[in-house]
Amino acid sequence: MRQNSISQNQPLVLSGRGVTAVLGPTNTGKTHYAIERMVAHRSGVIGLPLRLLAREVYERICVKVGSANVALVTGEEKIGPKDARYAVCTVEAMPKETDAEFVAIDEVQLAGDLERGHVFTDRILHLRGREETLLLGAATIRGILEKLLPGLTVVSRPRLSHLAYAGSKKITRLPRRSAIVAFSADEVYAVAELIRRQRGGAAVVLGALSPRTRNAQVALYQQGDVEYLVATDAIGMGLNLDVDHVAFAQDRKFDGYQFRSLNPAEIGQIAGRAGRHMHDGTFGVTGRVDPFGEELVERVEAHEFEPLKVLQWRSKQLDFSSVPALCASLDEAPRLAGLSRALPAVDRQALDHLARDADVGGLATDRQSVERLWDVCALPDYRKITPAQHADLIATIYGDIIRHGSVREDYVAEQVRRADRTDGEIDTLSARISQIRTWTYASHRPGWLANPSHWQEKTREIEDRLSDALHERLTKRFVDRRTSVLMKRLRENAMLEAEIGVDGDVFVEGHHVGQLNGFRFTPDANAEGPDAKAVLAAAQKSLALEFEARAARLHASGNGDFALGSDGFVRWLGDPVARLTESDEALKPRTLLLADEQLSQQARDVINARIERFVGFHISSILKPLEDLATAEDLEGLSKGLAFRLVEGFGILFRRDVAADVKALDQDARGSLRRYGVRFGAYHVFMPALLKPAPAELITLLWSLRNDGFDKPGYGEITGALAAGRTSIVTDPTFEREFYRLAGFRFLGKRAVRIDILERLADIIRPLLQWKPETGPRPDGAYDGRRFVTTPAMLSILGATPDDIEEILKGLGYRADEASAEDVAVHFAELDAKAAESGEKADEAAKPDETAQAAADAQPEKTADDAVSDNEQPQAEAQEASEQKAAEKPAEAEAPAADGASDAAQSGGEQAAPEAGSEEQGEPEPPKPVLLWRPAGRSDGNRGRGRHQQPHKQGAGRGKNRGHQRDGERGGYKGKGGFKGKPNKSGKAGGFSARPPRKDKPVDPDSPFAKLAALKEQLNK
């Protein structure tokens, strides 16, 4: 029969006789009382919740009885004199049985903790001193102790000082001698870094620090080198420090299983560290923590918390006959009311993982090997790795012990060697300390290592070196020695004491005399009276020192401490220190330092140089494409001139403004500009990389410096649309129009459209105007090769309505012809039918013609961008005029035409259904006409034609007969082989053109048009 089964049949009788529970809130002297009681006996053992606290108590007892009489036993540290009469332990390291006269267990309320509670419960129920046993803790555990331990003697101790709530304060406004509490290393470091910048530095205390590092950090605080301490809840477990105020920077923590809010008892335990001995203390919140509620504050101040209802428990009657039997005994349920079976701790999780390992199962075959397995599973997870990784380490150690009698020396040496390095930053050193602690623990376990004394000495030596290096890194990072010394000297002024607060308030002998922002001091208007001059003189003296200190800190600050606001001010740690002003170069503004006369010239030069470096870095980082273009050395001639204009225009130019320059560029020059991110669009020459919120905001700022734009309406209002991903926005007529361009938008009447979206629109329209009825199937939106209708795709990319797109197209220089929906539908049907009848035969017949036509149209050095330029250039003046007209003309006048365009786009060429008429008239309205769009230069008199377009009311068949009218207007247009304003196949001019003849350019053999021309010649042969 199993051992734990036998124990279940025996009644469990617990007694509290000879046990005294000393209960009360923090700062009641419980630990001090226990120390005094222990040294009054000839032997004793005391268990403490943290090894940091164990080390502190050990040193205090050594002072009383001598170090030769005191042993220190923790998981990874053992100091054991031969004749030691007293032992100071962590609770986990306390012996299961002892013959000592005195036993004390501190912070017994932790028996309710989900992760470690079962260890405290076991010591409370079973570990006794021969003469006296003390249980120290909070009053919340009184009820459950009296229930579990009949005959228990309870002694309540009142708090020695008063604890009061101080509300919420900014971290930078916390009083001196404050402890800021957080529950993660990252948050602790962040708070300490902020305090370093504002108050000169802070000491850091975490439970993961080695005792040596922790003691060195606490010494910084206790000796007054720093006025602030940033710590985890380790300070809530009895660490005695001179703290006047405790501020909670976090109110949630991870308890080993989940993130949860602190309960009132935990808040009271930590807050109680404020006000030691007879000095009153305060507590509050800081950072992003919401202020505590009134009920919680009352309970903390009165030390009234919910009592513990259950204690965590795990069976100590373990069955080592097999691994499954061991697991079953650990799953045994408690037989006493008030005890709850504990959740699986780290050791149990490791055992469950290894129980599924076949190799481990093959080694754990008898009682001794199973007991050894459970012993190895107790290895703490100092590194905080995954349970599987931790179990793998345990399996390696266990396998070596079973096979070889101890862990292999070469394996231990390799693991220790990896940790024996003092280079790296805080996180790296902390990880190495965690690694070496694992092997320090292993060296103190009996039977694990072949030469434990050697490894105990080796690991202790390495941990000390790592601890010293970590203390050095913590001090270097979180303590500003210069500022700390400066503050001390100000306080020690022999005549008048001057002080400058972290929020810029300047005090002399406790009187507020003014405000310091950056390097500018503003005297308080209320600083009057006979002592005002002396007070201000002392303030000026303190300012001179402070200015020098701030100048040094500013010079050493990283770029992350600076910020360039949209108002043109450079701020350092939130205070304005300089303002940008215009200069001759668009991308290199000058900086104007904002400082008083007390700042020395040398400090001014240092500050100016640092600020200019930041501004240059900021601009070159955000506007890197523009910066690269401005400093390009491989550009020359026209390309360099165009690059200069792009830089002056902050990366965006209207193509009509530089049409001549673009036209004169050869392919090499264009390629050079494209390599710098320049795009030649149909309507713009621009840099797409700058069409983002950050570059747009900075570009607007730089333009405003040169054009007094800060006070103009609309400044800073448009760039937000880029961040929101808007492709078009409704314009505000009161805004400065240039702001739209700087933000990457084109102002087109009532809407502004993003520049790159307009280029995508041009890409959609271009094939509609290049298509010919004889060349193949009609693209969606094409009409007759010269006109097009709007499509859903156009509306989609613009994010616009049919009314909007009509105004946008007019602003881009297009003009609309009206045609009836019926005629448009008939025209589309004829085209589709003709395409269907032609079939493969028509395609084959059309292929030579298409090739010949492409070759005839090919021009040397001509790319797709050039083709766009040729189509757009004749209408440049019309575009400019139409944009102005579209901005001024009400959109309501064009609403019927826009509706017609929408109908055509949505129907895809089908006949539009007539809309129902108004109910009042009782008659249906006639179908709205469809708008056929065309470039303005083709029929608006831009080519020297003297006749105007005929009115659209001349007939209902405009869509069908429009081509004949255009033929007459264009001077005998004959379709594919007729006049096009270019030389025909015979080389003769086909008609009059107001456009000057193009200069012949050398043919690029790699051009696709050159290849088409060669193909045409082969076909002609």
N, C-alpha and C positions, 0 to 999 in steps of 0.2 A: 504494500500500500504506500502511496506517495506521502512524503513528509507533510506537504501542505494540506493533504486530505485529513491527516491525523489532527493537525492543528485546528481544523474547522470544528472538530468535535469537542474541543476544550473551550470552556468559557473564558472570554477575555476580560480580565479584571484589571482596571487601572485605578491608581490612587494618587491623590494630590497631597498626601501627608508629607510634610517636610519640604514641600514646594511652595515658593512664594512668587507671586506674579506682581511685578512692579510696573504699573501701567500709568500712562499719561501722555500728553502731547509732547511735541519737541521742546527742547530747552528746559527740561525738568531735572537734568542731572542724573538720568538713569544709568548711563554708561559709567560716569564717574563713581556713582554709588557701587556699581558692580565691581569696579577695579579695587575700590577700598575694601569691599567685603572679601574679594579673592585673596589679596595679600595678607588679610587677617588670618587666613588659614595656612596650614603647612603645605598644601598642594591644591591645585585648582586648574580647571579648564574653562575657557570662555570661547564661545563661537560667535562670529560676527558675519554679517551678510556680504561684505565686500572685502577683497584682499587689500584694497587701499585703506579701509578702516582698520583691518586687522594689523596692518603695518603701523598705523598711528598708535593703536592701543599697545602694541608690542613695545614701541619706543617709550611710551609713558610708563609701562610696568618695569622696563629695564632701568629707568631712572630711579625707581623706588627700591627695587630688590637686587639690581645688578644683572647685567646681561648673561652671566654664567648660570643664572637660575631660571631663565626664561627661554622657552622654545617657541619658534614661529613655524606653523605648518599650514601651507596653502597648497593649491593644486600643483603649482610649479615652483614653489619656493619652500625650502625647509632649512631652518636654523635650529639645530638640536644639540645643545650642550649635553655632556654625558650625565651630569647630575641635575638637570633642569627639574624644578619642582612645579613650575607653572607652564601652561601651554596656551598660546593664543592661536586660534584656528579660524579658517572660514568654516561655515556650518557644514559644507560638504566634506571637509577634511577632518571633522571631529571624530573621535573614536566611537565605535558602536557601543563599547562598554569601557568603563573606567573605574579605577580604584581611588580617584582623587576625592579629597574631602569636599571640594566646592565645584559646582558646575553652573555656568550662566550661559544663556542663549539670548542674543540681542535681536531686536526687530522681529519678534515672534509672529506678528500679524502677517508676515510674508508666507505663513503656512497656507494662506488662501490664494497664493500666486499660482497660476496655471502651469507655469514652466518649472519652478523650483519648489513649489509649495510642499510636495510630498516629502522632500528632504527635511524641511523644518518640522513637519508633523511627526516624522519618525523620531527626531531628537526630542521633541516636546513630550511625546508619549513614553519613551523608553530610556532616555539617558538621564541618570541621576547622580548627584554627589553623595558621598557617604554621610555628610553632615548637613549640607545646605545646597539647595538648587534654586536659582533665580531665573525667572522668565521675564524678559524686558520687552516692552512694546507699547503699542497704542491701545487705548481703552476699547477700541472696536472689537477686540478679541476676548473681552472679559466673559461674556455670556457663554460662548462655546467652550472656553477653558473650564469654567465652573461646571459645565455639563459633562465634559469628558473626564475631568480630574476631581472627583468628590473629595472634599476636605482641603481644597486649595485655599491658600491664604492670599488675599488680594490687597495690595497697597497702592493707593492712588496718589500721584504726585502732581501738584499744580505747576503751571508754567511760571518761570521766574520773571518773565517780562511780558509786556503787552504787544500783541500783534494786530496791526490795523491795515485796512485796504487803502491804497493810494491812487487807484484808478489807472487809466491808460496814459502812457507817456511815450514819446518818440525815443528810439534807442539813443539818439544823440543828446537827449535832454534828461537822461537818467541821472540821479544824484551819484556822487562819489560813493565808493564802498558798496557798489551794487553787484549782484550776481545775476546774470542773464541765463535762463535755463532753456535749452532746446533738446531735442531727442534724436538727432542724427548728426553725424560728424560733419556733413556738408553744411547744415544749418549753423552749427557751432562755428565753423570756419568763416562762414559768410558774416555772421554777427561780429566776430572778432576782427575781421578785416575792416568793417565799417567803423568800429570803435577806434581802431588804430588810426584811421584817417582823421577822425574828428577829435579824439581825446588822447591820442598819444600811444595807446596800446592796451592790451588786455591779456590776462593769463588764461590758459585753456586747460580744463580738466575733463577728461573722458574716462569712463570705466575701462576702456581698452588700453589706456596708457600703462606703461610699466610703473611700479612704485617709485623708481628712481626719477623718471620723467615727471610723474605727478608731483612728487615732493619739490622738485626744482621749480615747477610752474607755480605751485602754491606759495613758495618762498618769494617769488616776484610780487605776488599780491600782498602777502602778509608784511613784507618789508616796505611797502609803499612805492615800489618802482612803477607799479601800475595801480590804477584805482578801480579797475573793473575785472570781473571774473566771468568767463563764459564757460558753462559746464552742462553736462547731461544731468539726469536725475541722480547721478552718483552722490551729489552733495546732499540729497535728501535722506541718506542712510547714515547719518551720524558724523559726517565730516565736519569738524568744528573749525569754522573760519569766522573772522571778524567781518560779518556781512550786516549791513544796515538795511538793505532793500533787496528783495528778490523779484525779478521781472520775468514773466513767462513769455518767451518769444514763440512758443508752440504750445498747443493744448491737446495735441494728439500724438500718440506714440504707437510703435509696433511692439506688441507684448509677446512675440514669438509665434503667434498664430494669425493675428490680424491687426490692422490699424484701427485704433479706437480712441475715443476721447478719454481724458483723465477723469477719474471719479473724484468726488469731493475729498475723500480721505487721502488720495495721492497728492492732490493739490495742497492740502493742509500739511502733509508730511514735508513737502519741498519748501513751501512758504515759511514753514516754521524755522528754517535755517536763518532767517533774518532776526536780528536782535538777540545776541548771545548774552548769557548770564543776566545781568540786571539792566541791560540796555534794551529799550523798546525797538521794535523793527516794523517794517512795512512790506507789503507785497502788492503786485499789480501786474498789468499786462503791457506788452509793447509789440511793435511790428504790426503784423497782420492779424493778431489775435483780438477777437471781439472782447469788450469789457465783460467782466464777470457779472452775473445777475445778483440781485440783492439777496436772494435766499442763499445762494452759494457763499457770498461774502459773510453773511451772518453765521453760517455754519463753520466756516474756517476760523473766523475771529473767536467764536465760542468753543471751538474744538468739539463740535457735536456732529458725529458722522454715523452712517448706517452701520450697525454691528455686523460682523461676519457671521454668516449662517452655516457655512460648511468649511471644512479644511480639506485640502487635497491630500490624498492617501494612496500609497502603493504598498503592497504586501512585502514584508521582509522575510517571510518564510518561503524561500525559493527552492524549487525542485531542480537539481542539476543532473538528474538521471539521463536526460536527453534534451536536445534543443526544443522540440515541441513541448516537453514537460515544463521547461523553463518559461516558455512563452505563456503556457496555460497558468502557471503559478503567478506570473505577473498580471494576468487578467483577473485574478481573484477579486471579488467585490468585498468592500468593508462590511463588517458585521455590527458596527456601532452607528447609531444615528448621529448625524453631524459630521460624518466623513464621506467624502466623495472620491471615487476612483479617479486618479489623475490621468490626464491625457498623455499619450506617448511622448516622452522626453527624447532628447538627442540619443541617449544610450539605447532606449527601446526602439527608436526608428532604425538605428544601425543594426540592432539584433534582427529585426524583421527583414531587413534587406539581406543580411548574411544568411538567414535561415533558408533563403531561396537559392543560395549559392551552393552548387554541388561540391566544389572543392572544400569549402568550409564544412559542409556536412560530412565529408569523408574524414575530416580531422577531428571533429567534435563527436567522439564515439563513446566516451566514458565520462563519469562524473567529474573527474579532475579536469579534463579538456573542456567540458562545457562550462565549468566554473571559471576557467581561465578566459574563455570566450566572453563571458559576461564581464569579467574584470577589464578586458581590453575595450569592450564597448563603452566603458565609462570615460574614455578619452574625450575631453571637451573639444568642441568645434571652435577653436580660437579663430580660425581663418574665415568663419562664416561662409562656408561653401555649401554646395547642394548636399542633401543627405546621401545621394549615391556616391559622390566624390569622397565624402568623409568615410562612408562605409568601405570604399576601396582601400583607403589608407589603413583602416582598422584590419581589413582582411590581410593586407601585406604584413603588418606587424604580427598578427595572430599566427599566420602561416609560418613565419620565421621562428616564433617562440616554440610552436609545437614541433616543427621539423628539426630545428637546430638548438633548441633550448634557450635562445635569446635572439633578438633582432640582429641581423648581420651587421658587422662593424662597418663594412664598406658602404652599405646602404645608409646607415646613420651618418657616417662621415660626409657622404655626398650631400645629404639633406642639410646638414649643419653648414657645410661649406657654402651652399647657395645663399644662406642667410647672412653670412659673415662679410657684409659689405656696408659701408657707411655713406656711400654716394646716393644721390637721388633726393627727391623732395619728400614732403610730409607723408603722403599716401604710400609711397614706396617704402619708406622706413617703417611705417606702421604695419604694413604687410609683412615685412621681414621680422618684426618683433613678434607678430602673431605666429609666424612659422617657427621661430626659435622657441617660443613658449610651448609649442607642441612637444618638442624634444626635451625641454626642461621638465615638463610634466612626466614624460616617459622615463627620464633618468631617475626620478624619485619614486617610481613604482617598483616594488620588489619583484625580481625575477624577469624583468623585461630586457635589460641590457646586460651584456657580459661584464662591462667595466663601468658601473653606474657612477662611482665617485669621480672618474675622469670626465665623464660627460656632464655631470653636475657642475663641475668647475668650468668646463669649456663653455657650456651653454650660458652660465651665469656671466662669464667674462664677455661673451658676444652680446648678451642682452644689455649689459651695462654700457658697452660702446654704442650700441644702437640707441639706447635711451638718451645718452648724452648728445648724440647727433640729432635725435628728434627734438630734444629740448632746444638745441641751438637753432634748428630750422623754425620751430614754433616761435621762438623769441624774435628771430630775424624777420619773420613774416608778420607777426601780430603786435610787435612792440616797436614804436617809433621813438628811439632813444632821444633824438634831437628835440622833438616836441615835448617829450616827458620832462627833460631837463629844463627846457624853457619855461614850462608851467611852474616847476618848482621855484625857479629864480624869481618869477613874477610874484609868487606868494611870499617869498622871503625878503621883499623890498624893505629896506630899513626905514624909509620915510612913509610912503604910501603904497599900499598893495593894490596893484591893478590886475584885472583879469578879463579875458575875452572869452565869452561863451561860444559853444559850438554853433549856435544859431546866429552868431555875429554880434550879440549884445556885449557891450564893453562896460565893465564894472570897475569902479575904484572904491575900495573900502566898503564894498557892498552896495554902492549907489550906481544906478544905471546912468551912464553919461553919453551914450550914443549907440549907433549901430554900424557894424563893419560888414560891408558886402564886397567880397573879393578883396580889392586893394583900395577901396574908397570908404572913408569914414564920414558918417553923417552925425554931427553932434545933436544931442537931445535938446529940444527947445526948452524943456523944463529944468535943464541943468543951470541953475542960477544961484545967486547968493555970494557971500564973501569968500567961500571956499571954491567957487566954480573954477577960477583960474588955476588954482593948485591941482584940482581934480582933473581938469582937462590937460594940464601939463603932464601929470602922471599917466593919463591916458595916451598922450602923444608918445611918451617914453615907451610905454608898453606896445604901442602900435609899431614903433620902429623895430622892436624886436620881433613882433609878430609878422610884420611885412617880410623881414629877412627869412623867418621860418617858413612862411607861406611860399616865398619865392623859391626856396630850396625844395619844398615839397612839390610845387608845381613843376619845377624843372625835372624832378625825378618821376613825375606821374606818367602813367601810360596813356595811350590815346583813348582808352576806354573811360578815363576820367574827364575827358573834354566832350563838349557837344556844341554843334553849330546849329542855332535855331533859325527858324524861318524869318525872324526879325533881323537877321544879320549879326546877332551878338554871339560871341564865343563864350561859353560858360565852362567853368572849371568847378567840379563838384557842386553844381547848381548855381554858383555865383557868377555874374557877368564880369569878365576880366578884359574883354577887348571887343571892338566893333569893326566890321569889315567896311571898307570904303572903296570907291572905284579907282581903277588904275588904267594905264594905257593898254594892258593886255587883259582880254576878257576872262581868261582862266587863272589870272594871278592877281586877285584883289589885294590891296594893302590892308594892314591891320593897325588899328588905332587903340593903344593900350589905355584902359580905364583905371587910373591909379592916382593917388594923392602925391603931394610933393615929398612926403616922408620916405617914399620908396627911393632908394639910392639909384644912381645912374647905372651902376654895375648890375644891380638886380633887375632894372628895367631892360637892359640888354639881354640878360639871361631869359627873362620872361618873354620878351618879344621874339627871340629866336625860337623858343619852345612852341609858342603859339603859331608862329609862321610855319614851323615844321608840321604841326597838326593840321593847319588849314591846307597846306600843300598836299599832305597825305590824304586828307578827306576828299579834296577835289579830284586828285589823280586816281583815287580808288573808285569813286562813284562815276566820274566822267572819263574813265580810262580810254574808251575809243576816241573821244574828242581830243584828249591829251596826246594820244599817239599820233593822231592826224596832224595836230599842231606842230609836233616836233619831228615829223617825218622828214628824213634827209634824202630819200630816193625819189621824191617828187620834184618836178621842175617844169618850167613853162606854164602852159595853161592849167595843167593839173595842180600845180602848186598854188596858182591863183584861185582856182575853184576851191581847193582845200582851205585857203585863207578865208574865203567868203563863207564856207561852211562853219568854220570855227567862229567867225564873227556872228553868224546866224545861229549859233549854238546847235548845229547839227541838222537844221531844217531849212531848206530853200524851196520857194515855189519855182517849178521848172521854167515857167514863162519868163522869170526874172533872169535866168542864166541860160536861156535857150541857145543863144549864139555861142557861148563858151562850150556848152555840152556838145553842140553840133560839130565844133571844131576839134574836139578831142579824138585822137586815134585810139585804136583798140588797146595798145600798150598802156596809154595813159589811163584809160578807163579801168583796165585790169589792175593797175597800181592803186587806184582809188578804191576799187572793190575789195582789195586785200585789207584795206583799213576799215572795212565795214560800211562803205558808202553804197547806197542803192540808187540807181537811176530809175525812177518810176515814171508813170505817165504824167502825173501832175506835180511830183515833187522830186527833189534830190535830197535824200535824208539818210540818217543812220538809225536803223531799226533798234539797235541796242539801247538807245537813249529814250525809247518810248516806254519807260517804266516809271513808277511813282518816285523813287529816290532821285534818279537823274533829272526828272522833270521838275521836282521841287527845287533842287539845287540850281538848275538852269534858270528857273524863274527868279530865284534870289540874285544870281549874278547879273541877269539882265536888269533887274530893278536897281541894283547898285549904280548902274551907268545911266539909268533913265528915270530916276526918282519914282520908282514904281511902288514903293511900300505904301504910299497913301492913295494910290489909284484904286478905284473900285474893282473888286474881283480878285485882288491879290491873295493867293493861297487857297482860293475857293474851287479851282478847277482840277488840280492834281489829284484830288480825292476820287474823281471819276475813274482815273487809271487804276487806282488800287482796288476799286470795286469791279473792275473788269468791263466797264461800259464801253461799247463801241461807238455810241453816239449819245449826245446829251442835248437837252433843250438850252438854248442860249439865253443869256440875260443881256438885253440891249444896253444896260448901264455899265457892264463890265468892260474893261480895257480889252480890245480885240487881240492884242498881241499876246495876252495871257493864254488864249486858246492855242495859238501856234506853239508857244513855249511848252505847253503841256502835251503837245503832240496831236492837237485837233485842228481841223480846217473849219473856219467859220463860214457857214453856208445858210444865211438867213436865220430862220428860227431854230435850226439845228446845227450843231457842230459835230463833225464826224472824225474819228481817229484817222490819221494819215495813212497808216498801213492798211486800214480797212478800205479806204478809197482806192488804194492801189490794187487791192483784191477785186474791187468793183471794176476797175479798168481791165483787169485780167478776164473778167466775165464778159465785158462788153466787146472787147477787141475781136474775138472770133465771130461775134454776131455781125460786125461791120465788115469783116474780111470774107465772110461766106458769100458764095455766088450760087444761084439756083442750079447752074450746070455742074457744080463741083461735088455734089453728094447730098446726103440727107441734111435736112434743115436743123440746125441746133435750136434748142429751146430758147425762144425770144427773138430769133432772127426773123426779118421780114423780107427784105429784097436785096440784102447786101449793102444797102446804104442806110437803112433804118432798122430799129429794133423796138420791141415792147419790153416793159419791165416784167421781171419774173419773180417767183417766190424766193429764189436763191438770192437775188439782189436785196429784197426786203429783209431776209434773214440775217445776212452778214452786217447790214446797216442797223438792224434793230429798229427799223423805222416803219411808219405807216405809209399807205399809198400817197397821202397828202404830203408827207415828209419827203418821199423820194422824188416827187415832182420838183420840189424846190431845190433839193440837192443836185439833181441833174442840171437844172437851169443854172445853178451856181457854178457848176463845172464847165459850162459853156455849151451845153446841148440845147437844141430847140425841138419843139414838138409840132408835128402835123397831125391834124385830126382826121379820123376816118371812121365811118360807121362800123359798128360791131358786125353787121351782116356782111359788109364787103370784106372785112378782115377775115372773117370765117371762110368766105368763099375763096379768098386768095390763098389761105393756108391749105384749104382742101385741094385746090388745083396743084399747088406745089407738092403736096404729099402724094397725090395721084400720079403726077408726072414722075416723081422719084420711084414710085412702085413699078410703073410700066417700063421704065428704062432698064432696070435689072442689071444683070452682069454685062450685057452687051453695051449698055450706056456707060458703065464703069470703065470697060476696056477702051471704049472710044474716047472717054474723057481723060484717060491717063496721059496720053501724049500732049493733049492740050494743056492739062494742068502743069505738066513739066515745063512746057514751053512758056506758059504764063509765069511760072515761078522764076524761070531763068530771065525772062524779060524784065521782071520787077526787081531782080537782084541788083544790089548796088555794092560796090566795094566797101569793106570795113563796116558792114552794117549788121547790127545785132538786133535782138528783139526789142531792147530798149530804144534803139535808133528808130525802129519802125514805129514805135509808139510816138517818138518825138516828131517824126514826119507828119503823122496824122494830127498831132495836137498843136504844132507850131502855128499853122495858118490862122488858128482861132484864138491866139493868145490875148489879143486886145478884146475880142468878144467875151472871153472868159472873165477878164478883169471887170469889164462893164457889167456883165451879168451877175457877178458876185455882189457888186454894189447894189444893183437893182433888186436882187433877191433879198438882200438884207433890209431894204426899205419898203418893198412892195408887200402888202398884206397877203397872207396865204389864202384868205377866203376867196379872193378873186379867181384863183386857179383851182378851187375845189372840184368843179365838175370835170375838168380835164384829168385831175389826179384820180378821181373815181373811175374814169374810163380806163386809165392805165392799169389800175388795180384789177378791173374786170378782165382785161386782156391777159394779164399775168396769171390770174387764177384759172382762167378757162383753158389756157394753153392753145389758143387759136380757135376754139369752138365758138359758135355764135353765142353772144351774151344774152341771157334771158332778160326781158324787160322787167323792171321793178314795178311793183304794184303802186298805183297812184294813191294820192291822199284820200282819206275817207270823205272829206268835205267835198272835193270835186267829183268823186265817184268815177273818174276816168284814169286809166293807166298812163304813166309818163312814158314818153318815147325813150328808146334805149340811148344810153349815154355814149358819146363817141369814144373811140379808142385813140390813145396818143401814140404816135409813131415818132420815136426819138432819133435825131440825127445830129452829127457835129455841126455847130453853127457855121463854120467856114464854108460848108459845101453849097449853101443856097441862100446865104444872107448878104450877098453883094460883096463878099470879102475877096473875090477873085476878079474884080474889075467889071462885074456885070452891072448893067444900068437899070435892069428891070427889077421890080419888086415882085415878091411872091403873090400869086393871085389869092383872093379871099377864099376861105374854105367853104363858103356857102354856095359856090357855083354849081355844085352837084352833089348828089348823094353817093356817088361812086368814087370818092376821092381815093380810097385805098386801092381801088382797082386801076384807076386811070392816072394815079399820081406819077407813075414812071414816065408817061409820055410828057407830062408837064415839065418834069425835071430834065428830060432829054433836051427839050427846047431851051430851057434856061441854061443848060451847061454848054450850049453852042454845038449841038449835033451829037449828043452822046449816043453811041450805037451799041451799047452793051459791051460785050467782052472785047471785041476788037476795035472799038471806037476810041474817041479822044479821052485821054486820062490826064492831061497836063504834063505828060512825059513823052519823050521820043517814041515813035511807033517802031514797028519791026524794020522799016526801011531806013530808020535813022532820022526821019524828018519830023518836024514838030507837028503835032496833031491839032493845034489850035492855039489861041492866045492864052497866056497865063501871066498873072501879075507877079508870080513868084519868080525870083531870079534863078537862073540855071545853077545846078549844083556843080561844084568842082569835082573833077575826077580824082579819085584817091587810089593809091596802090591797092591791088586786090590781095586780100589775105588768103593764102592757099588753104588754110584750115577753116575758113568760113563756110557754113552750110550753103550759103547762096552761091559761093564759087563752085561748089560741087554740083549744085543744080544747073548752073550755067554749062559746066562741062558735060553733064548728062544731056542737056538740050543739044549741044553741038554733035554729040554722038548720034542722037536720034535724027537730026537733020541730014547727017551723012548717009 
